[in-house]
């Protein structure tokens, strides 16, 4: 079975590393991005099964990134969990309006993070997405082998 992929988008290298190490212990492949523009490229390159998305980012905020991802047919159903130090009702509603699947407040417990991520990765949609990604990678690999 293909390893699930999570994209972690946060401007803090410390948060990115903590989340990355936490999820890798759960046999989850993790890609990271530190700003909004890099995040959009990483979505296309890594084809994640889930995105953990900070709100306050350089170049483009998390709300805008979430909205852009939701407007792309290919990623419309991709789970996006907003991460924020803000825990107000307005911030949570704004996340929902942008298209987030869930909202987690920082700091979060690593157990809570893993449980939340697993809830979205252990679904038929996530398994199908991972299988498609694996199939596409195999086809690209085979093309390169035959071209040599």
Secondary structure, DSSP 8 states (H G I E B T S, - for coil): ----EEEEE-S-HHHHHHHHHHHHTTT-EEEEESBHHHHHHHHHHH--SEEEEESS-BSS-HHHHHHHHHTSGGGTT-EEEEEES---HHHHHHHHHHT-SEEEESS--HHHHHHHHHHHHSSHHHHHHHHHHHHHHHHHHHHHHHH-
